[in-house]
Amino acid sequence: MIKEKCPICGGNLNDVLLTITKPDRFEIAVGIKEEGYKRQWIRCAGCGVAIDVHDAKNLELVEKLASAYYAVDFKNSSI
Ligand SMILES: [Zn+2]
């Protein structure tokens, strides 16, 4: 799963800080299943920033959520 480079400095992401094995409510809302789910926060060896790394297929679904964010939390009501 760790094959990405740091988007800030290009360093290696090699220090797993946290592994999450259950999707959150936003991920569930876009159809991500709990079975086989994995997401990790990984620290960059170069600059120390922590990056949230998703499986590619899940990331694609999460990115679609951006436009539907309020639909998940506010059931389509406006703020
Ligand atoms: Zn970095």
PDB file of the backbone (N, CA, C, O) and the ligand in Angstrom, with CONECT records:
HET     ZN  A 101       1
ATOM      1  N   MET A   1       0.825  -1.205   0.000  1.00  0.00           N
ATOM      2  CA  MET A   1       0.000   0.000   0.000  1.00  0.00           C
ATOM      3  C   MET A   1       0.867   1.265   0.000  1.00  0.00           C
ATOM      4  O   MET A   1       0.459   2.300  -0.528  1.00  0.00           O
ATOM      5  N   ILE A   2       2.057   1.177   0.591  1.00  0.00           N
ATOM      6  CA  ILE A   2       2.911   2.363   0.648  1.00  0.00           C
ATOM      7  C   ILE A   2       3.754   2.433  -0.609  1.00  0.00           C
ATOM      8  O   ILE A   2       4.795   1.782  -0.696  1.00  0.00           O
ATOM      9  N   LYS A   3       3.322   3.203  -1.570  1.00  0.00           N
ATOM     10  CA  LYS A   3       4.111   3.355  -2.777  1.00  0.00           C
ATOM     11  C   LYS A   3       4.084   4.788  -3.258  1.00  0.00           C
ATOM     12  O   LYS A   3       4.767   5.147  -4.217  1.00  0.00           O
ATOM     13  N   GLU A   4       3.302   5.595  -2.597  1.00  0.00           N
ATOM     14  CA  GLU A   4       3.214   6.987  -2.992  1.00  0.00           C
ATOM     15  C   GLU A   4       4.386   7.783  -2.432  1.00  0.00           C
ATOM     16  O   GLU A   4       5.032   7.395  -1.458  1.00  0.00           O
ATOM     17  N   LYS A   5       4.629   8.900  -3.081  1.00  0.00           N
ATOM     18  CA  LYS A   5       5.630   9.848  -2.604  1.00  0.00           C
ATOM     19  C   LYS A   5       4.908  11.001  -1.931  1.00  0.00           C
ATOM     20  O   LYS A   5       3.737  11.258  -2.213  1.00  0.00           O
ATOM     21  N   CYS A   6       5.586  11.678  -1.066  1.00  0.00           N
ATOM     22  CA  CYS A   6       5.024  12.840  -0.383  1.00  0.00           C
ATOM     23  C   CYS A   6       4.683  13.918  -1.418  1.00  0.00           C
ATOM     24  O   CYS A   6       5.537  14.284  -2.225  1.00  0.00           O
ATOM     25  N   PRO A   7       3.446  14.430  -1.407  1.00  0.00           N
ATOM     26  CA  PRO A   7       3.063  15.469  -2.364  1.00  0.00           C
ATOM     27  C   PRO A   7       3.720  16.816  -2.069  1.00  0.00           C
ATOM     28  O   PRO A   7       3.676  17.716  -2.908  1.00  0.00           O
ATOM     29  N   ILE A   8       4.319  16.967  -0.909  1.00  0.00           N
ATOM     30  CA  ILE A   8       4.949  18.232  -0.541  1.00  0.00           C
ATOM     31  C   ILE A   8       6.429  18.248  -0.906  1.00  0.00           C
ATOM     32  O   ILE A   8       6.899  19.189  -1.545  1.00  0.00           O
ATOM     33  N   CYS A   9       7.168  17.210  -0.503  1.00  0.00           N
ATOM     34  CA  CYS A   9       8.623  17.228  -0.725  1.00  0.00           C
ATOM     35  C   CYS A   9       9.118  16.093  -1.622  1.00  0.00           C
ATOM     36  O   CYS A   9      10.286  16.085  -2.009  1.00  0.00           O
ATOM     37  N   GLY A  10       8.247  15.133  -1.961  1.00  0.00           N
ATOM     38  CA  GLY A  10       8.671  14.013  -2.797  1.00  0.00           C
ATOM     39  C   GLY A  10       9.372  12.910  -2.023  1.00  0.00           C
ATOM     40  O   GLY A  10       9.866  11.951  -2.618  1.00  0.00           O
ATOM     41  N   GLY A  11       9.420  13.035  -0.707  1.00  0.00           N
ATOM     42  CA  GLY A  11      10.072  12.030   0.135  1.00  0.00           C
ATOM     43  C   GLY A  11       9.287  10.736   0.197  1.00  0.00           C
ATOM     44  O   GLY A  11       8.148  10.657  -0.263  1.00  0.00           O
ATOM     45  N   ASN A  12       9.912   9.730   0.768  1.00  0.00           N
ATOM     46  CA  ASN A  12       9.262   8.428   0.906  1.00  0.00           C
ATOM     47  C   ASN A  12       8.296   8.425   2.086  1.00  0.00           C
ATOM     48  O   ASN A  12       8.589   8.950   3.160  1.00  0.00           O
ATOM     49  N   LEU A  13       7.138   7.819   1.852  1.00  0.00           N
ATOM     50  CA  LEU A  13       6.164   7.624   2.917  1.00  0.00           C
ATOM     51  C   LEU A  13       6.425   6.242   3.503  1.00  0.00           C
ATOM     52  O   LEU A  13       6.067   5.234   2.893  1.00  0.00           O
ATOM     53  N   ASN A  14       7.033   6.187   4.656  1.00  0.00           N
ATOM     54  CA  ASN A  14       7.451   4.880   5.161  1.00  0.00           C
ATOM     55  C   ASN A  14       7.184   4.659   6.643  1.00  0.00           C
ATOM     56  O   ASN A  14       7.627   3.654   7.200  1.00  0.00           O
ATOM     57  N   ASP A  15       6.483   5.557   7.284  1.00  0.00           N
ATOM     58  CA  ASP A  15       6.265   5.399   8.722  1.00  0.00           C
ATOM     59  C   ASP A  15       4.755   5.411   8.996  1.00  0.00           C
ATOM     60  O   ASP A  15       4.144   6.472   9.129  1.00  0.00           O
ATOM     61  N   VAL A  16       4.175   4.222   9.076  1.00  0.00           N
ATOM     62  CA  VAL A  16       2.732   4.123   9.291  1.00  0.00           C
ATOM     63  C   VAL A  16       2.399   4.545  10.720  1.00  0.00           C
ATOM     64  O   VAL A  16       2.855   3.930  11.684  1.00  0.00           O
ATOM     65  N   LEU A  17       1.601   5.595  10.841  1.00  0.00           N
ATOM     66  CA  LEU A  17       1.216   6.092  12.155  1.00  0.00           C
ATOM     67  C   LEU A  17      -0.074   5.460  12.640  1.00  0.00           C
ATOM     68  O   LEU A  17      -0.247   5.221  13.836  1.00  0.00           O
ATOM     69  N   LEU A  18      -0.987   5.188  11.702  1.00  0.00           N
ATOM     70  CA  LEU A  18      -2.308   4.680  12.074  1.00  0.00           C
ATOM     71  C   LEU A  18      -2.891   3.907  10.903  1.00  0.00           C
ATOM     72  O   LEU A  18      -2.825   4.357   9.760  1.00  0.00           O
ATOM     73  N   THR A  19      -3.462   2.740  11.190  1.00  0.00           N
ATOM     74  CA  THR A  19      -4.176   1.962  10.181  1.00  0.00           C
ATOM     75  C   THR A  19      -5.633   1.880  10.592  1.00  0.00           C
ATOM     76  O   THR A  19      -5.946   1.460  11.706  1.00  0.00           O
ATOM     77  N   ILE A  20      -6.524   2.282   9.695  1.00  0.00           N
ATOM     78  CA  ILE A  20      -7.964   2.293   9.957  1.00  0.00           C
ATOM     79  C   ILE A  20      -8.596   1.191   9.119  1.00  0.00           C
ATOM     80  O   ILE A  20      -8.358   1.114   7.914  1.00  0.00           O
ATOM     81  N   THR A  21      -9.394   0.344   9.741  1.00  0.00           N
ATOM     82  CA  THR A  21      -9.958  -0.812   9.041  1.00  0.00           C
ATOM     83  C   THR A  21     -11.476  -0.763   8.914  1.00  0.00           C
ATOM     84  O   THR A  21     -12.100  -1.721   8.458  1.00  0.00           O
ATOM     85  N   LYS A  22     -12.066   0.361   9.319  1.00  0.00           N
ATOM     86  CA  LYS A  22     -13.511   0.523   9.137  1.00  0.00           C
ATOM     87  C   LYS A  22     -13.773   1.854   8.460  1.00  0.00           C
ATOM     88  O   LYS A  22     -13.208   2.869   8.868  1.00  0.00           O
ATOM     89  N   PRO A  23     -14.617   1.876   7.434  1.00  0.00           N
ATOM     90  CA  PRO A  23     -14.932   3.141   6.774  1.00  0.00           C
ATOM     91  C   PRO A  23     -15.725   4.058   7.702  1.00  0.00           C
ATOM     92  O   PRO A  23     -16.490   3.580   8.540  1.00  0.00           O
ATOM     93  N   ASP A  24     -15.547   5.368   7.557  1.00  0.00           N
ATOM     94  CA  ASP A  24     -16.327   6.311   8.359  1.00  0.00           C
ATOM     95  C   ASP A  24     -17.676   6.551   7.687  1.00  0.00           C
ATOM     96  O   ASP A  24     -17.940   5.985   6.626  1.00  0.00           O
ATOM     97  N   ARG A  25     -18.538   7.381   8.286  1.00  0.00           N
ATOM     98  CA  ARG A  25     -19.895   7.538   7.763  1.00  0.00           C
ATOM     99  C   ARG A  25     -19.924   8.155   6.363  1.00  0.00           C
ATOM    100  O   ARG A  25     -20.829   7.878   5.576  1.00  0.00           O
ATOM    101  N   PHE A  26     -18.942   8.982   6.064  1.00  0.00           N
ATOM    102  CA  PHE A  26     -18.883   9.577   4.726  1.00  0.00           C
ATOM    103  C   PHE A  26     -18.532   8.509   3.687  1.00  0.00           C
ATOM    104  O   PHE A  26     -19.112   8.465   2.602  1.00  0.00           O
ATOM    105  N   GLU A  27     -17.594   7.670   4.033  1.00  0.00           N
ATOM    106  CA  GLU A  27     -17.187   6.610   3.109  1.00  0.00           C
ATOM    107  C   GLU A  27     -18.317   5.594   2.906  1.00  0.00           C
ATOM    108  O   GLU A  27     -18.539   5.111   1.796  1.00  0.00           O
ATOM    109  N   ILE A  28     -19.018   5.281   3.986  1.00  0.00           N
ATOM    110  CA  ILE A  28     -20.171   4.379   3.879  1.00  0.00           C
ATOM    111  C   ILE A  28     -21.226   4.995   2.962  1.00  0.00           C
ATOM    112  O   ILE A  28     -21.850   4.293   2.167  1.00  0.00           O
ATOM    113  N   ALA A  29     -21.422   6.315   3.077  1.00  0.00           N
ATOM    114  CA  ALA A  29     -22.430   7.011   2.268  1.00  0.00           C
ATOM    115  C   ALA A  29     -22.137   6.929   0.768  1.00  0.00           C
ATOM    116  O   ALA A  29     -23.062   6.984  -0.042  1.00  0.00           O
ATOM    117  N   VAL A  30     -20.863   6.798   0.390  1.00  0.00           N
ATOM    118  CA  VAL A  30     -20.528   6.696  -1.039  1.00  0.00           C
ATOM    119  C   VAL A  30     -20.348   5.242  -1.479  1.00  0.00           C
ATOM    120  O   VAL A  30     -19.916   4.976  -2.600  1.00  0.00           O
ATOM    121  N   GLY A  31     -20.683   4.304  -0.587  1.00  0.00           N
ATOM    122  CA  GLY A  31     -20.714   2.903  -1.007  1.00  0.00           C
ATOM    123  C   GLY A  31     -19.470   2.094  -0.713  1.00  0.00           C
ATOM    124  O   GLY A  31     -19.336   0.976  -1.210  1.00  0.00           O
ATOM    125  N   ILE A  32     -18.554   2.629   0.085  1.00  0.00           N
ATOM    126  CA  ILE A  32     -17.351   1.862   0.424  1.00  0.00           C
ATOM    127  C   ILE A  32     -17.713   0.815   1.471  1.00  0.00           C
ATOM    128  O   ILE A  32     -18.323   1.126   2.494  1.00  0.00           O
ATOM    129  N   LYS A  33     -17.330  -0.418   1.201  1.00  0.00           N
ATOM    130  CA  LYS A  33     -17.667  -1.542   2.077  1.00  0.00           C
ATOM    131  C   LYS A  33     -16.613  -1.732   3.164  1.00  0.00           C
ATOM    132  O   LYS A  33     -15.439  -1.410   2.978  1.00  0.00           O
ATOM    133  N   GLU A  34     -17.057  -2.258   4.297  1.00  0.00           N
ATOM    134  CA  GLU A  34     -16.139  -2.509   5.405  1.00  0.00           C
ATOM    135  C   GLU A  34     -15.193  -3.675   5.099  1.00  0.00           C
ATOM    136  O   GLU A  34     -14.028  -3.662   5.496  1.00  0.00           O
ATOM    137  N   GLU A  35     -15.707  -4.676   4.392  1.00  0.00           N
ATOM    138  CA  GLU A  35     -14.896  -5.848   4.081  1.00  0.00           C
ATOM    139  C   GLU A  35     -13.673  -5.466   3.241  1.00  0.00           C
ATOM    140  O   GLU A  35     -13.813  -4.909   2.152  1.00  0.00           O
ATOM    141  N   GLY A  36     -12.508  -5.760   3.739  1.00  0.00           N
ATOM    142  CA  GLY A  36     -11.271  -5.475   3.023  1.00  0.00           C
ATOM    143  C   GLY A  36     -10.826  -4.026   3.078  1.00  0.00           C
ATOM    144  O   GLY A  36      -9.845  -3.653   2.433  1.00  0.00           O
ATOM    145  N   TYR A  37     -11.536  -3.201   3.842  1.00  0.00           N
ATOM    146  CA  TYR A  37     -11.219  -1.774   3.902  1.00  0.00           C
ATOM    147  C   TYR A  37      -9.909  -1.524   4.643  1.00  0.00           C
ATOM    148  O   TYR A  37      -9.638  -2.145   5.671  1.00  0.00           O
ATOM    149  N   LYS A  38      -9.114  -0.622   4.118  1.00  0.00           N
ATOM    150  CA  LYS A  38      -7.915  -0.193   4.830  1.00  0.00           C
ATOM    151  C   LYS A  38      -7.536   1.215   4.391  1.00  0.00           C
ATOM    152  O   LYS A  38      -7.544   1.537   3.203  1.00  0.00           O
ATOM    153  N   ARG A  39      -7.206   2.045   5.372  1.00  0.00           N
ATOM    154  CA  ARG A  39      -6.729   3.404   5.103  1.00  0.00           C
ATOM    155  C   ARG A  39      -5.644   3.681   6.137  1.00  0.00           C
ATOM    156  O   ARG A  39      -5.755   3.267   7.291  1.00  0.00           O
ATOM    157  N   GLN A  40      -4.593   4.385   5.716  1.00  0.00           N
ATOM    158  CA  GLN A  40      -3.484   4.613   6.634  1.00  0.00           C
ATOM    159  C   GLN A  40      -3.026   6.062   6.639  1.00  0.00           C
ATOM    160  O   GLN A  40      -3.037   6.743   5.614  1.00  0.00           O
ATOM    161  N   TRP A  41      -2.629   6.506   7.804  1.00  0.00           N
ATOM    162  CA  TRP A  41      -1.917   7.779   7.945  1.00  0.00           C
ATOM    163  C   TRP A  41      -0.440   7.427   8.001  1.00  0.00           C
ATOM    164  O   TRP A  41       0.000   6.677   8.872  1.00  0.00           O
ATOM    165  N   ILE A  42       0.327   7.984   7.052  1.00  0.00           N
ATOM    166  CA  ILE A  42       1.735   7.629   6.919  1.00  0.00           C
ATOM    167  C   ILE A  42       2.587   8.896   6.947  1.00  0.00           C
ATOM    168  O   ILE A  42       2.287   9.873   6.261  1.00  0.00           O
ATOM    169  N   ARG A  43       3.646   8.867   7.746  1.00  0.00           N
ATOM    170  CA  ARG A  43       4.525  10.030   7.875  1.00  0.00           C
ATOM    171  C   ARG A  43       5.604  10.016   6.797  1.00  0.00           C
ATOM    172  O   ARG A  43       6.176   8.974   6.476  1.00  0.00           O
ATOM    173  N   CYS A  44       5.862  11.181   6.257  1.00  0.00           N
ATOM    174  CA  CYS A  44       6.919  11.343   5.259  1.00  0.00           C
ATOM    175  C   CYS A  44       8.275  11.375   5.948  1.00  0.00           C
ATOM    176  O   CYS A  44       8.460  12.065   6.951  1.00  0.00           O
ATOM    177  N   ALA A  45       9.231  10.612   5.390  1.00  0.00           N
ATOM    178  CA  ALA A  45      10.582  10.577   5.947  1.00  0.00           C
ATOM    179  C   ALA A  45      11.321  11.888   5.671  1.00  0.00           C
ATOM    180  O   ALA A  45      12.275  12.227   6.371  1.00  0.00           O
ATOM    181  N   GLY A  46      10.879  12.614   4.660  1.00  0.00           N
ATOM    182  CA  GLY A  46      11.576  13.844   4.292  1.00  0.00           C
ATOM    183  C   GLY A  46      11.187  15.046   5.132  1.00  0.00           C
ATOM    184  O   GLY A  46      12.049  15.714   5.704  1.00  0.00           O
ATOM    185  N   CYS A  47       9.892  15.323   5.210  1.00  0.00           N
ATOM    186  CA  CYS A  47       9.458  16.554   5.879  1.00  0.00           C
ATOM    187  C   CYS A  47       8.604  16.297   7.123  1.00  0.00           C
ATOM    188  O   CYS A  47       8.304  17.232   7.864  1.00  0.00           O
ATOM    189  N   GLY A  48       8.212  15.052   7.359  1.00  0.00           N
ATOM    190  CA  GLY A  48       7.491  14.734   8.583  1.00  0.00           C
ATOM    191  C   GLY A  48       5.994  14.915   8.523  1.00  0.00           C
ATOM    192  O   GLY A  48       5.303  14.631   9.501  1.00  0.00           O
ATOM    193  N   VAL A  49       5.469  15.383   7.396  1.00  0.00           N
ATOM    194  CA  VAL A  49       4.020  15.560   7.285  1.00  0.00           C
ATOM    195  C   VAL A  49       3.337  14.189   7.257  1.00  0.00           C
ATOM    196  O   VAL A  49       3.908  13.223   6.750  1.00  0.00           O
ATOM    197  N   ALA A  50       2.119  14.101   7.798  1.00  0.00           N
ATOM    198  CA  ALA A  50       1.359  12.852   7.752  1.00  0.00           C
ATOM    199  C   ALA A  50       0.368  12.919   6.603  1.00  0.00           C
ATOM    200  O   ALA A  50      -0.344  13.911   6.444  1.00  0.00           O
ATOM    201  N   ILE A  51       0.325  11.857   5.802  1.00  0.00           N
ATOM    202  CA  ILE A  51      -0.522  11.785   4.616  1.00  0.00           C
ATOM    203  C   ILE A  51      -1.579  10.699   4.822  1.00  0.00           C
ATOM    204  O   ILE A  51      -1.277   9.615   5.320  1.00  0.00           O
ATOM    205  N   ASP A  52      -2.809  10.997   4.438  1.00  0.00           N
ATOM    206  CA  ASP A  52      -3.920  10.061   4.521  1.00  0.00           C
ATOM    207  C   ASP A  52      -3.950   9.260   3.211  1.00  0.00           C
ATOM    208  O   ASP A  52      -4.272   9.808   2.156  1.00  0.00           O
ATOM    209  N   VAL A  53      -3.618   7.974   3.279  1.00  0.00           N
ATOM    210  CA  VAL A  53      -3.484   7.158   2.072  1.00  0.00           C
ATOM    211  C   VAL A  53      -4.640   6.164   1.982  1.00  0.00           C
ATOM    212  O   VAL A  53      -4.815   5.310   2.851  1.00  0.00           O
ATOM    213  N   HIS A  54      -5.430   6.294   0.903  1.00  0.00           N
ATOM    214  CA  HIS A  54      -6.572   5.406   0.645  1.00  0.00           C
ATOM    215  C   HIS A  54      -6.213   4.400  -0.440  1.00  0.00           C
ATOM    216  O   HIS A  54      -5.285   4.626  -1.216  1.00  0.00           O
ATOM    217  N   ASP A  55      -6.943   3.292  -0.496  1.00  0.00           N
ATOM    218  CA  ASP A  55      -6.886   2.433  -1.679  1.00  0.00           C
ATOM    219  C   ASP A  55      -7.393   3.264  -2.856  1.00  0.00           C
ATOM    220  O   ASP A  55      -8.284   4.096  -2.689  1.00  0.00           O
ATOM    221  N   ALA A  56      -6.838   3.045  -4.027  1.00  0.00           N
ATOM    222  CA  ALA A  56      -7.187   3.863  -5.193  1.00  0.00           C
ATOM    223  C   ALA A  56      -8.682   3.861  -5.483  1.00  0.00           C
ATOM    224  O   ALA A  56      -9.263   4.912  -5.752  1.00  0.00           O
ATOM    225  N   LYS A  57      -9.306   2.689  -5.431  1.00  0.00           N
ATOM    226  CA  LYS A  57     -10.738   2.615  -5.759  1.00  0.00           C
ATOM    227  C   LYS A  57     -11.571   3.377  -4.723  1.00  0.00           C
ATOM    228  O   LYS A  57     -12.578   3.997  -5.067  1.00  0.00           O
ATOM    229  N   ASN A  58     -11.155   3.330  -3.473  1.00  0.00           N
ATOM    230  CA  ASN A  58     -11.886   4.054  -2.439  1.00  0.00           C
ATOM    231  C   ASN A  58     -11.662   5.559  -2.561  1.00  0.00           C
ATOM    232  O   ASN A  58     -12.579   6.348  -2.336  1.00  0.00           O
ATOM    233  N   LEU A  59     -10.452   5.949  -2.913  1.00  0.00           N
ATOM    234  CA  LEU A  59     -10.153   7.373  -3.062  1.00  0.00           C
ATOM    235  C   LEU A  59     -11.028   7.996  -4.139  1.00  0.00           C
ATOM    236  O   LEU A  59     -11.508   9.120  -3.996  1.00  0.00           O
ATOM    237  N   GLU A  60     -11.225   7.253  -5.212  1.00  0.00           N
ATOM    238  CA  GLU A  60     -12.071   7.735  -6.297  1.00  0.00           C
ATOM    239  C   GLU A  60     -13.490   8.024  -5.780  1.00  0.00           C
ATOM    240  O   GLU A  60     -14.084   9.047  -6.121  1.00  0.00           O
ATOM    241  N   LEU A  61     -14.018   7.123  -4.964  1.00  0.00           N
ATOM    242  CA  LEU A  61     -15.359   7.314  -4.402  1.00  0.00           C
ATOM    243  C   LEU A  61     -15.388   8.483  -3.415  1.00  0.00           C
ATOM    244  O   LEU A  61     -16.337   9.266  -3.396  1.00  0.00           O
ATOM    245  N   VAL A  62     -14.344   8.590  -2.602  1.00  0.00           N
ATOM    246  CA  VAL A  62     -14.288   9.673  -1.611  1.00  0.00           C
ATOM    247  C   VAL A  62     -14.233  11.030  -2.312  1.00  0.00           C
ATOM    248  O   VAL A  62     -14.847  11.991  -1.849  1.00  0.00           O
ATOM    249  N   GLU A  63     -13.506  11.114  -3.417  1.00  0.00           N
ATOM    250  CA  GLU A  63     -13.410  12.379  -4.133  1.00  0.00           C
ATOM    251  C   GLU A  63     -14.765  12.813  -4.692  1.00  0.00           C
ATOM    252  O   GLU A  63     -15.043  14.006  -4.814  1.00  0.00           O
ATOM    253  N   LYS A  64     -15.605  11.828  -5.030  1.00  0.00           N
ATOM    254  CA  LYS A  64     -16.951  12.156  -5.517  1.00  0.00           C
ATOM    255  C   LYS A  64     -17.794  12.763  -4.396  1.00  0.00           C
ATOM    256  O   LYS A  64     -18.740  13.507  -4.651  1.00  0.00           O
ATOM    257  N   LEU A  65     -17.441  12.438  -3.163  1.00  0.00           N
ATOM    258  CA  LEU A  65     -18.212  12.918  -2.024  1.00  0.00           C
ATOM    259  C   LEU A  65     -18.090  14.428  -1.841  1.00  0.00           C
ATOM    260  O   LEU A  65     -18.996  15.046  -1.281  1.00  0.00           O
ATOM    261  N   ALA A  66     -17.023  15.026  -2.285  1.00  0.00           N
ATOM    262  CA  ALA A  66     -16.797  16.442  -2.037  1.00  0.00           C
ATOM    263  C   ALA A  66     -18.012  17.296  -2.389  1.00  0.00           C
ATOM    264  O   ALA A  66     -18.360  18.216  -1.649  1.00  0.00           O
ATOM    265  N   SER A  67     -18.651  17.000  -3.504  1.00  0.00           N
ATOM    266  CA  SER A  67     -19.798  17.804  -3.914  1.00  0.00           C
ATOM    267  C   SER A  67     -21.063  17.417  -3.166  1.00  0.00           C
ATOM    268  O   SER A  67     -22.051  18.149  -3.210  1.00  0.00           O
ATOM    269  N   ALA A  68     -21.051  16.272  -2.476  1.00  0.00           N
ATOM    270  CA  ALA A  68     -22.245  15.801  -1.774  1.00  0.00           C
ATOM    271  C   ALA A  68     -22.070  15.847  -0.255  1.00  0.00           C
ATOM    272  O   ALA A  68     -22.846  15.244   0.485  1.00  0.00           O
ATOM    273  N   TYR A  69     -21.056  16.558   0.194  1.00  0.00           N
ATOM    274  CA  TYR A  69     -20.737  16.572   1.624  1.00  0.00           C
ATOM    275  C   TYR A  69     -21.938  16.956   2.478  1.00  0.00           C
ATOM    276  O   TYR A  69     -22.229  16.284   3.467  1.00  0.00           O
ATOM    277  N   TYR A  70     -22.628  18.009   2.117  1.00  0.00           N
ATOM    278  CA  TYR A  70     -23.750  18.458   2.945  1.00  0.00           C
ATOM    279  C   TYR A  70     -24.935  17.505   2.879  1.00  0.00           C
ATOM    280  O   TYR A  70     -25.763  17.460   3.789  1.00  0.00           O
ATOM    281  N   ALA A  71     -25.005  16.750   1.800  1.00  0.00           N
ATOM    282  CA  ALA A  71     -26.096  15.779   1.695  1.00  0.00           C
ATOM    283  C   ALA A  71     -25.930  14.676   2.729  1.00  0.00           C
ATOM    284  O   ALA A  71     -26.916  14.112   3.203  1.00  0.00           O
ATOM    285  N   VAL A  72     -24.700  14.370   3.078  1.00  0.00           N
ATOM    286  CA  VAL A  72     -24.453  13.315   4.058  1.00  0.00           C
ATOM    287  C   VAL A  72     -24.741  13.808   5.458  1.00  0.00           C
ATOM    288  O   VAL A  72     -25.446  13.140   6.213  1.00  0.00           O
ATOM    289  N   ASP A  73     -24.214  14.959   5.819  1.00  0.00           N
ATOM    290  CA  ASP A  73     -24.353  15.420   7.190  1.00  0.00           C
ATOM    291  C   ASP A  73     -25.630  16.189   7.480  1.00  0.00           C
ATOM    292  O   ASP A  73     -26.106  16.192   8.615  1.00  0.00           O
ATOM    293  N   PHE A  74     -26.185  16.831   6.481  1.00  0.00           N
ATOM    294  CA  PHE A  74     -27.337  17.692   6.740  1.00  0.00           C
ATOM    295  C   PHE A  74     -28.568  17.277   5.952  1.00  0.00           C
ATOM    296  O   PHE A  74     -29.536  18.032   5.851  1.00  0.00           O
ATOM    297  N   LYS A  75     -28.528  16.095   5.404  1.00  0.00           N
ATOM    298  CA  LYS A  75     -29.670  15.552   4.670  1.00  0.00           C
ATOM    299  C   LYS A  75     -30.223  16.561   3.656  1.00  0.00           C
ATOM    300  O   LYS A  75     -31.431  16.777   3.567  1.00  0.00           O
ATOM    301  N   ASN A  76     -29.318  17.162   2.904  1.00  0.00           N
ATOM    302  CA  ASN A  76     -29.643  18.095   1.820  1.00  0.00           C
ATOM    303  C   ASN A  76     -30.178  19.437   2.278  1.00  0.00           C
ATOM    304  O   ASN A  76     -30.565  20.247   1.436  1.00  0.00           O
ATOM    305  N   SER A  77     -30.217  19.710   3.581  1.00  0.00           N
ATOM    306  CA  SER A  77     -30.652  21.035   4.019  1.00  0.00           C
ATOM    307  C   SER A  77     -29.495  22.018   3.817  1.00  0.00           C
ATOM    308  O   SER A  77     -28.337  21.609   3.732  1.00  0.00           O
ATOM    309  N   SER A  78     -29.804  23.282   3.743  1.00  0.00           N
ATOM    310  CA  SER A  78     -28.754  24.270   3.602  1.00  0.00           C
ATOM    311  C   SER A  78     -28.300  24.727   4.985  1.00  0.00           C
ATOM    312  O   SER A  78     -29.009  24.540   5.974  1.00  0.00           O
ATOM    313  N   ILE A  79     -27.141  25.314   5.043  1.00  0.00           N
ATOM    314  CA  ILE A  79     -26.673  25.870   6.315  1.00  0.00           C
ATOM    315  C   ILE A  79     -26.969  27.324   6.298  1.00  0.00           C
ATOM    316  O   ILE A  79     -26.669  28.026   7.264  1.00  0.00           O
TER     317      ILE A  79
HETATM  318 ZN    ZN A 101       7.446  15.229   2.667  1.00  0.00          ZN2+
END
